[in-house]
Amino acid sequence: MAIQTVHPDGRVELTDSEALRGSPYANAELAPTRLPERTWTTYNYAALWMGMAHNIPSYLLASGLVALGMNWLQAFLTITLGNLIVLVPLLLNSHAGTKYGIPFPVFARAFYGVRGANFPALLRAFIACGWFGIQTWIGGQAIFVIVGELFGKGWTEASAVGGHPWTMWLSFLFFWALQMVLIFRGIEGLRRFENWAAPLVTIAFVALMVAILVKAGGFGPILSQPSKLGWGPDFWKIFAPSLMGMIAFWATLSLNMPDFTRFGKGQRAQVWGQVIGLPTTMSFIALVSIITTSGTVVLYGSAIWDPVELTRRFQNPVIVTIGLIMAILATMSCNVAANVVSPSYDFANALPRWLNFRTAGLLTGVVGIVIQPWRLISDPSIYIFVWLSFYGGLLASVAGVLIAGYWLLDRTNLQLADLYKVDGRYWYSAGWNWRGVVATLLGSVLAVGGAYSNPGAGPFPQNGLIPFLKPLYDYSWAVGLAVGFLAYLVLTLTAPNRQSTATHAAPTY
């Protein structure tokens, strides 16, 4: 009996829906998406990226580079180059989602084992939880300011708890609950929200830029701002780790984009939607952020890198309120799509009988609070060089394993039913493929083992965690990707899995 069917457009689905019945590693969310449910178009993917990219942390990427001393051109080139680079692994890993209708943790089973996939999936999930917390804190700040405009100092100068007014904590928790409501509406509710929220967010950021331009007297004073770094050694010392940080910003999505492309109408829809949506949108928001932040240097004498703080400088309460409502929409649009969908699947993959998409989303929200995001977002040096650079190296090694396994070793041919089976092709040894785990650990150690911080600017020692690896940390994402890729190829070719080789036959169509 045929196990899977390949349709004329190349998409694959299970012929027998009963093939997964009784599997302890399957549930409704993890099962392959049926062809009639794969309805996302080019516009849906472009709108998804608009919603995810037009957010305050994206804005903070560019404004953070200006705050670190780059001029507008240096910051723009760094961000644009980073997004063009990360688009490559993103599209390579997206292919499996569209072809097989599977989310990231199930895709990872092919190379880490049915059980072993929990290793990269949970690594990705906890990083997403950190991002969820960061975005939720930012959204809470916006609510805090809006209510402060209405109720005055009684709200904004309330008694402090843990270094912040208790009203700030209340705003944070309210925004957290608001996002949980959206999660409980499911993936289709998310798609509809993204479709109308993305254009509104774009308008809000442009309006903020125009307001600053008017106050600063046009582009001239802004674009004439010199770089504090020049184009010499000082710039290049900052450029390499900054570029890795820009790439790492979307390194998370370069792994779990199959969570979305599994719903695509075809490869063309997801590829063009992402090509249109990611580089152009990120370059646009970078330019808006750079111009706006450079304008604050002209107006206020220093770079105000936080748009929530900048919006508070305007005197008109109506403008402040409208601007911050848009900031809230921007944050929700990105946060739920980029930082809840993935860990929901990842946690469900670890406990498929106990967690579904909604309950796993709630778990994500809880972990996002425990991580204490207000500390991660406290300083541009910590945000870019500690948070982004460190996790970017970790996730890059996972991306290297997936690309090597899917494109070079398996030549994009997977056995769908075996991704959910005990003792199938992807069971390896007790459900684990040690080759994928070792390749990931090796890539991670080389990428971030030398993590260092300048004195007073982060948690790492000045000479690096492992001093002789310190020079590699400035290139953490590139090192992790290359080592993970090469190590998995070498380990698989020199020590092939006998069970997998013995049971592997040509796909049955």
C-alpha positions as CSV (number, residue, x, y, z in Angstrom):
1,M,0.0,0.0,0.0
2,A,1.3,3.5,-0.9
3,I,2.3,5.4,2.2
4,Q,2.7,8.8,0.7
5,T,1.6,10.6,-2.4
6,V,3.6,13.2,-4.4
7,H,1.3,15.7,-6.2
8,P,2.2,17.3,-9.5
9,D,3.4,20.5,-7.9
10,G,5.9,18.4,-5.7
11,R,4.0,18.6,-2.5
12,V,3.7,15.4,-0.5
13,E,1.0,14.1,1.8
14,L,0.2,10.9,3.6
15,T,-2.0,8.6,1.5
16,D,-3.4,6.8,4.6
17,S,-4.4,9.2,7.4
18,E,-4.5,6.2,9.7
19,A,-0.8,5.7,9.4
20,L,-0.1,7.8,12.5
21,R,-2.9,6.4,14.7
22,G,-1.5,5.2,18.0
23,S,1.8,6.9,17.6
24,P,3.1,8.4,20.8
25,Y,4.9,11.0,18.8
26,A,1.9,12.4,16.9
27,N,-1.0,14.7,17.7
28,A,-3.2,17.0,15.6
29,E,-0.8,19.9,15.5
30,L,2.3,17.8,14.6
31,A,0.6,15.6,11.9
32,P,1.3,16.6,8.3
33,T,-1.0,19.3,7.0
34,R,-3.5,18.0,4.5
35,L,-3.4,19.4,1.1
36,P,-6.8,21.2,1.3
37,E,-5.5,23.0,4.4
38,R,-2.4,24.4,2.6
39,T,-4.0,27.7,1.6
40,W,-1.4,30.4,2.4
41,T,-0.6,32.7,-0.6
42,T,2.3,34.9,-1.5
43,Y,0.5,37.8,0.1
44,N,0.0,35.9,3.4
45,Y,3.7,35.3,3.7
46,A,4.6,38.8,2.7
47,A,2.1,40.2,5.3
48,L,3.4,37.7,7.9
49,W,6.9,39.1,7.4
50,M,5.7,42.7,7.4
51,G,4.0,42.0,10.7
52,M,7.0,40.3,12.2
53,A,9.6,42.7,10.9
54,H,7.8,46.0,11.7
55,N,8.2,45.8,15.4
56,I,10.1,47.6,18.1
57,P,13.0,45.1,18.5
58,S,13.6,45.4,14.7
59,Y,13.6,49.2,15.2
60,L,16.0,48.7,18.1
61,L,18.5,46.8,15.9
62,A,19.1,49.9,13.7
63,S,18.8,52.5,16.5
64,G,21.2,50.4,18.6
65,L,23.8,50.5,15.9
66,V,23.5,54.3,15.8
67,A,23.8,54.4,19.6
68,L,27.0,52.4,19.3
69,G,28.5,55.0,17.0
70,M,27.6,54.1,13.4
71,N,26.3,56.7,11.0
72,W,23.1,56.1,8.9
73,L,24.9,54.5,6.0
74,Q,27.0,52.1,8.1
75,A,24.0,50.9,10.1
76,F,21.8,50.5,7.0
77,L,24.4,48.5,5.1
78,T,25.1,46.2,8.1
79,I,21.4,45.4,8.6
80,T,20.6,44.9,4.9
81,L,23.6,42.6,4.4
82,G,22.6,40.6,7.5
83,N,19.1,40.0,6.2
84,L,20.2,39.0,2.7
85,I,22.5,36.4,4.3
86,V,20.0,34.9,6.7
87,L,17.4,34.7,3.8
88,V,19.5,31.8,2.4
89,P,19.2,29.3,5.2
90,L,15.7,30.5,5.9
91,L,14.5,29.6,2.4
92,L,16.5,26.3,2.4
93,N,14.7,25.1,5.6
94,S,11.3,26.5,4.5
95,H,11.3,24.0,1.6
96,A,10.6,21.0,3.7
97,G,7.6,22.6,5.4
98,T,5.9,23.3,2.1
99,K,6.8,20.0,0.5
100,Y,5.7,17.8,3.4
101,G,3.4,19.9,5.5
102,I,5.4,19.4,8.7
103,P,6.5,21.8,11.4
104,F,10.1,22.4,12.4
105,P,10.3,19.8,15.3
106,V,9.0,17.0,13.1
107,F,11.4,18.1,10.3
108,A,14.3,18.0,12.8
109,R,13.4,14.3,13.6
110,A,14.9,13.3,10.3
111,F,18.4,14.3,11.4
112,Y,18.3,14.2,15.3
113,G,16.0,11.2,15.7
114,V,12.3,11.1,16.7
115,R,13.2,11.7,20.3
116,G,16.5,13.6,19.7
117,A,14.6,16.3,17.9
118,N,13.6,17.6,21.3
119,F,17.2,18.8,21.7
120,P,17.1,21.5,18.9
121,A,13.4,22.1,19.3
122,L,13.6,22.9,23.0
123,L,16.8,25.0,22.4
124,R,14.8,27.0,19.9
125,A,11.8,27.1,22.2
126,F,13.6,28.6,25.2
127,I,15.2,31.3,23.0
128,A,11.7,32.1,21.6
129,C,10.5,32.4,25.2
130,G,13.2,35.0,25.9
131,W,12.0,36.9,22.8
132,F,8.4,36.6,23.8
133,G,9.3,38.1,27.2
134,I,11.3,41.0,25.6
135,Q,8.4,41.9,23.3
136,T,5.9,41.6,26.0
137,W,7.9,44.0,28.2
138,I,8.1,46.5,25.4
139,G,4.3,46.2,24.8
140,G,3.7,46.7,28.5
141,Q,5.9,49.8,28.5
142,A,3.7,51.3,25.7
143,I,0.5,50.5,27.7
144,F,2.1,52.1,30.8
145,V,2.8,55.3,28.9
146,I,-0.6,55.5,27.3
147,V,-2.4,55.1,30.7
148,G,0.0,57.6,32.2
149,E,-1.1,60.2,29.6
150,L,-4.6,59.7,30.9
151,F,-4.1,59.4,34.6
152,G,-0.9,61.5,35.1
153,K,1.8,61.1,37.8
154,G,-0.4,58.9,40.0
155,W,0.2,56.2,37.5
156,T,3.7,56.9,36.2
157,E,5.2,57.6,39.6
158,A,3.6,54.8,41.5
159,S,5.6,53.1,44.3
160,A,8.4,51.0,42.9
161,V,8.5,47.2,43.1
162,G,11.7,45.5,41.8
163,G,13.0,48.7,40.4
164,H,9.9,49.6,38.4
165,P,6.5,51.2,39.3
166,W,4.0,48.6,40.2
167,T,1.8,50.0,37.5
168,M,4.5,49.0,35.0
169,W,4.3,45.4,36.2
170,L,0.5,45.6,35.9
171,S,0.8,46.9,32.3
172,F,3.2,44.1,31.5
173,L,0.9,41.4,32.8
174,F,-2.1,42.9,31.0
175,F,-0.3,42.8,27.7
176,W,0.8,39.2,28.4
177,A,-2.9,38.2,28.9
178,L,-3.9,40.0,25.7
179,Q,-1.5,37.9,23.7
180,M,-2.6,34.7,25.3
181,V,-6.2,35.5,24.1
182,L,-4.9,35.8,20.5
183,I,-3.0,32.5,20.9
184,F,-6.1,30.7,21.9
185,R,-7.7,31.7,18.6
186,G,-5.3,29.4,16.8
187,I,-3.2,29.7,13.7
188,E,-6.0,31.0,11.4
189,G,-6.8,33.7,13.8
190,L,-3.2,34.7,13.7
191,R,-3.1,34.8,9.9
192,R,-6.2,37.1,9.8
193,F,-4.7,39.4,12.5
194,E,-1.4,39.7,10.5
195,N,-3.2,40.6,7.3
196,W,-4.7,43.8,8.7
197,A,-2.2,44.7,11.4
198,A,0.9,44.8,9.2
199,P,-0.1,47.9,7.1
200,L,-1.2,49.9,10.2
201,V,2.2,49.3,11.8
202,T,4.0,50.5,8.7
203,I,2.0,53.7,8.8
204,A,2.8,54.3,12.5
205,F,6.6,54.0,12.0
206,V,6.6,56.3,9.0
207,A,4.6,58.9,11.0
208,L,7.1,58.8,13.8
209,M,9.9,59.4,11.3
210,V,8.1,62.3,9.6
211,A,7.5,63.9,12.9
212,I,11.2,63.8,13.8
213,L,12.1,65.1,10.3
214,V,9.9,68.1,10.7
215,K,11.3,68.9,14.1
216,A,14.9,68.4,13.0
217,G,14.5,70.5,9.8
218,G,14.6,67.8,7.1
219,F,17.1,65.2,6.0
220,G,20.1,67.5,5.8
221,P,21.0,67.8,9.5
222,I,20.4,64.1,10.0
223,L,22.3,62.6,7.1
224,S,25.2,64.9,7.7
225,Q,25.8,63.4,11.2
226,P,29.3,61.9,11.1
227,S,30.2,58.4,12.2
228,K,31.8,58.2,15.6
229,L,33.7,55.2,14.4
230,G,34.9,56.3,10.9
231,W,35.6,53.6,8.3
232,G,38.9,52.4,9.9
233,P,39.7,49.8,12.5
234,D,37.1,51.1,15.0
235,F,34.3,50.5,12.6
236,W,35.4,47.0,11.5
237,K,35.8,46.0,15.1
238,I,32.2,46.8,15.7
239,F,31.0,45.6,12.2
240,A,31.7,41.9,12.5
241,P,29.9,41.2,15.7
242,S,27.1,43.6,14.7
243,L,26.6,41.7,11.4
244,M,26.4,38.4,13.3
245,G,23.8,40.0,15.6
246,M,21.7,41.2,12.6
247,I,21.8,37.7,11.1
248,A,21.0,36.2,14.5
249,F,17.9,38.3,14.9
250,W,16.1,36.1,12.4
251,A,18.2,32.9,13.0
252,T,15.3,31.7,15.1
253,L,12.9,31.9,12.1
254,S,15.6,30.3,9.8
255,L,14.9,27.1,11.8
256,N,11.2,27.1,12.4
257,M,9.8,28.7,9.3
258,P,8.4,25.3,8.3
259,D,5.9,26.0,11.1
260,F,4.4,28.5,8.6
261,T,5.4,27.2,5.2
262,R,3.6,23.9,6.0
263,F,0.4,25.8,5.1
264,G,1.7,27.2,1.8
265,K,-0.1,26.7,-1.6
266,G,3.2,25.8,-3.1
267,Q,7.0,26.5,-3.1
268,R,6.6,29.6,-5.3
269,A,4.1,31.2,-2.9
270,Q,6.3,30.8,0.1
271,V,9.6,31.7,-1.6
272,W,8.2,34.9,-3.3
273,G,6.3,35.9,-0.2
274,Q,9.4,35.7,1.9
275,V,11.7,37.3,-0.6
276,I,9.3,40.2,-0.9
277,G,8.6,40.3,2.8
278,L,11.8,39.9,4.7
279,P,14.7,41.9,3.1
280,T,12.6,44.8,1.8
281,T,10.7,45.1,5.1
282,M,13.7,44.9,7.3
283,S,15.7,47.4,5.1
284,F,12.7,49.7,5.2
285,I,12.3,49.6,9.0
286,A,16.1,50.0,9.4
287,L,16.0,53.1,7.3
288,V,13.1,54.5,9.3
289,S,14.8,53.7,12.6
290,I,18.2,55.1,11.5
291,I,16.7,58.4,10.3
292,T,14.6,58.7,13.4
293,T,17.3,57.9,15.8
294,S,19.8,60.1,14.0
295,G,17.2,62.9,14.3
296,T,17.1,62.5,18.0
297,V,20.9,63.2,18.1
298,V,20.2,66.5,16.3
299,L,17.2,67.4,18.5
300,Y,18.3,66.1,21.9
301,G,22.0,65.8,21.7
302,S,22.1,62.0,22.2
303,A,20.6,59.0,20.5
304,I,17.3,57.9,21.9
305,W,17.2,54.3,20.7
306,D,13.9,53.3,22.3
307,P,10.8,54.4,20.2
308,V,8.5,54.1,23.3
309,E,10.8,56.6,25.2
310,L,11.0,58.8,22.1
311,T,7.2,58.9,21.7
312,R,6.9,60.2,25.2
313,R,8.8,63.3,24.2
314,F,5.9,64.6,22.1
315,Q,3.7,67.0,23.9
316,N,0.4,66.2,22.2
317,P,-1.3,63.4,24.2
318,V,-3.4,62.3,21.2
319,I,-0.2,61.8,19.1
320,V,1.4,59.9,22.0
321,T,-1.6,57.7,22.4
322,I,-2.1,56.9,18.7
323,G,1.7,56.2,18.3
324,L,1.8,53.8,21.3
325,I,-1.3,52.0,20.2
326,M,0.5,51.3,16.9
327,A,3.5,50.1,18.9
328,I,1.3,47.7,20.8
329,L,-0.1,46.3,17.5
330,A,3.4,46.0,16.1
331,T,4.5,44.1,19.2
332,M,1.6,41.7,19.2
333,S,1.9,41.2,15.4
334,C,5.5,40.1,15.7
335,N,5.4,38.4,19.1
336,V,2.6,35.9,18.6
337,A,3.8,34.9,15.1
338,A,7.6,34.8,15.7
339,N,7.8,33.8,19.4
340,V,4.8,31.8,20.3
341,V,4.0,29.6,17.3
342,S,7.4,27.9,17.3
343,P,7.7,27.1,20.9
344,S,4.1,25.9,21.0
345,Y,5.0,23.3,18.4
346,D,8.3,22.6,20.1
347,F,6.8,22.0,23.5
348,A,4.0,20.0,22.0
349,N,6.7,17.9,20.3
350,A,8.3,17.1,23.7
351,L,4.9,16.1,25.3
352,P,2.5,15.4,22.4
353,R,0.0,13.6,24.6
354,W,-0.2,16.4,27.1
355,L,0.3,19.6,25.2
356,N,-1.5,21.0,22.1
357,F,-0.9,24.3,20.3
358,R,-2.9,26.4,22.8
359,T,-1.6,24.9,26.1
360,A,2.0,24.9,24.8
361,G,1.5,28.6,24.0
362,L,0.5,29.3,27.6
363,L,3.6,27.5,28.7
364,T,5.7,29.8,26.4
365,G,4.1,32.8,28.0
366,V,5.0,31.6,31.5
367,V,8.6,30.8,30.7
368,G,8.8,34.2,29.0
369,I,8.2,35.9,32.3
370,V,10.6,33.7,34.3
371,I,13.4,34.6,32.0
372,Q,13.2,38.3,33.2
373,P,13.2,40.0,29.8
374,W,13.6,43.5,31.4
375,R,17.2,42.7,32.0
376,L,17.9,41.6,28.4
377,I,16.6,44.8,26.9
378,S,18.3,47.2,29.3
379,D,21.3,48.2,27.2
380,P,22.1,48.1,23.4
381,S,25.5,46.4,24.0
382,I,23.8,43.6,25.9
383,Y,21.0,43.4,23.4
384,I,23.2,43.0,20.3
385,F,26.5,41.5,21.5
386,V,25.3,39.3,24.4
387,W,21.7,38.2,23.6
388,L,21.7,38.1,19.8
389,S,25.3,37.0,19.2
390,F,25.3,34.2,21.8
391,Y,22.0,32.5,20.8
392,G,22.8,33.1,17.1
393,G,25.8,30.9,17.3
394,L,23.8,28.1,19.0
395,L,21.0,28.1,16.5
396,A,23.3,28.4,13.5
397,S,24.8,25.0,14.3
398,V,21.3,23.5,14.2
399,A,20.6,25.2,10.8
400,G,23.9,23.7,9.5
401,V,22.8,20.2,10.4
402,L,19.3,20.6,8.8
403,I,20.7,22.0,5.6
404,A,23.4,19.3,5.2
405,G,21.0,16.5,6.0
406,Y,18.0,17.6,3.9
407,W,19.7,19.0,0.8
408,L,23.0,17.0,0.5
409,L,22.4,13.7,2.2
410,D,18.6,13.1,1.7
411,R,18.3,15.2,-1.4
412,T,14.9,16.5,0.0
413,N,13.4,13.0,0.1
414,L,11.8,12.2,3.5
415,Q,9.6,9.3,4.6
416,L,6.6,11.0,6.2
417,A,5.2,8.2,8.3
418,D,8.7,7.3,9.6
419,L,9.0,10.7,11.2
420,Y,6.4,9.5,13.7
421,K,7.3,5.9,14.1
422,V,9.2,3.9,16.8
423,D,11.8,1.7,15.0
424,G,11.3,3.5,11.7
425,R,14.0,5.1,9.5
426,Y,14.4,8.0,11.8
427,W,14.5,6.1,15.1
428,Y,18.2,5.7,14.9
429,S,19.5,4.5,18.3
430,A,16.7,4.7,21.0
431,G,15.2,7.6,19.1
432,W,18.4,9.6,19.0
433,N,20.8,10.4,16.1
434,W,24.1,11.1,18.0
435,R,25.6,12.6,14.8
436,G,23.2,15.5,14.8
437,V,23.7,16.1,18.5
438,V,27.5,16.0,18.3
439,A,27.6,18.2,15.2
440,T,25.4,20.8,17.0
441,L,27.4,20.7,20.2
442,L,30.7,21.0,18.3
443,G,29.4,24.0,16.3
444,S,28.0,25.6,19.4
445,V,31.2,25.4,21.4
446,L,33.3,26.8,18.7
447,A,30.8,29.5,17.9
448,V,30.1,30.8,21.5
449,G,32.8,29.2,23.6
450,G,34.8,32.4,23.3
451,A,32.0,34.6,24.4
452,Y,33.3,37.8,25.9
453,S,32.1,41.2,27.2
454,N,33.9,44.5,27.5
455,P,34.3,45.5,31.1
456,G,30.9,46.5,32.6
457,A,29.1,45.7,29.4
458,G,27.9,42.2,29.8
459,P,28.0,38.9,31.8
460,F,31.0,37.3,30.1
461,P,34.7,37.5,31.1
462,Q,36.8,40.0,29.2
463,N,39.1,37.3,27.9
464,G,36.2,35.0,26.9
465,L,34.7,31.9,28.5
466,I,37.3,29.8,26.6
467,P,40.1,32.4,25.9
468,F,41.6,30.8,22.8
469,L,38.2,30.7,21.1
470,K,37.6,34.4,21.8
471,P,38.4,35.5,18.1
472,L,35.7,33.2,16.8
473,Y,32.9,34.8,18.9
474,D,32.8,37.9,16.7
475,Y,31.8,35.5,13.8
476,S,29.6,33.3,16.0
477,W,26.7,32.7,13.5
478,A,29.0,32.0,10.6
479,V,31.2,29.6,12.7
480,G,28.2,27.8,14.1
481,L,26.6,27.3,10.6
482,A,29.8,26.1,8.9
483,V,30.9,23.7,11.7
484,G,27.5,22.2,12.2
485,F,27.1,21.7,8.4
486,L,30.6,20.1,7.9
487,A,30.5,18.1,11.1
488,Y,27.2,16.5,10.3
489,L,28.3,15.6,6.8
490,V,31.5,14.1,8.0
491,L,30.0,12.1,10.8
492,T,27.1,10.8,8.7
493,L,29.4,9.7,5.8
494,T,32.0,8.1,8.0
495,A,29.6,6.5,10.5
496,P,26.3,5.9,8.7
497,N,23.3,4.6,10.6
498,R,23.0,0.9,9.8
499,Q,19.3,0.7,10.6
500,S,18.5,3.7,8.4
501,T,20.5,2.3,5.5
502,A,19.0,-1.1,5.8
503,T,15.4,0.0,5.9
504,H,15.7,2.8,3.4
505,A,14.1,2.1,0.1
506,A,12.9,4.3,-2.7
507,P,9.9,6.4,-1.7
508,T,6.5,4.8,-2.3
509,Y,4.3,7.1,-4.3
